[in-house]
Amino acid sequence: MLKALVRAQQAAARLQTRERGATAVEYGLMIALIAAVIVGVVFALGGNLNNIFNTVNTKV
């Protein structure tokens, strides 16, 4: 009976570490997606933002 309990605890511990690794990968993918969106927005709006800052700079 004790051996079965120890095996169950070991299996639960292995499963928990696997889930931690999967969670880390999921967070990494979310961060990469957010970074890609930010880069895309900067490239798409970069020229317009430059013009806005230049206009503000000349008026100041």
C-alpha positions, 0 to 999 in steps of 0.5 A: 500500500505504501509503495502505491502511495509513493508511486502516485506521489512521484507520478503527480510530481512528474506531471506537475513539472511537465505542466510548469514547462508547458506553461513557460512555453505558452508564456514565451509564445504569448510574449513573442506574439505581443512583440511581433504585433508591436513591431508590426504597428511600429513599422506600419505607423512609423512614418506617420509618427515621425511626421507628427513629431516633426510637426510638433517640433517645428511648432514648438 
